[in-house]
């Protein structure tokens, strides 16, 4: 499982111009079954993605294709998590032993 933080960068002012493309990219992540949750970092610091179901290489390739990353609107930082305990609804994110 991955948590990726998308923190606003120098080109933050260009966000409105690329918002539609960024939202399409997010929609594709959900359609592909890779994204579990996407939301804003508060207060107005960027965004965060909770993802599962693809390799680290595939996840990293997906993240660098985000139009916000491509345009330097955000910088991405990803952490890989090996879940050990979850609520029952999240048992599917546990890696096989």
Number of C-alpha atoms within 10 A of each C-alpha: 21 23 18 20 22 23 19 21 17 11 13 15 10 13 17 10 10 14 13 12 14 18 14 13 18 20 13 14 20 15 10 11 13 22 22 15 14 17 11 14 14 8 6 9 14 19 17 19 21 17 21 22 17 16 12 15 9 11 21 16 11 16 23 13 14 21 20 27 19 12 17 16 22 23 19 21 13 17 11 12 13 11 13 10 10 11 6 7 7 10 12 12 19 15 13 6 4
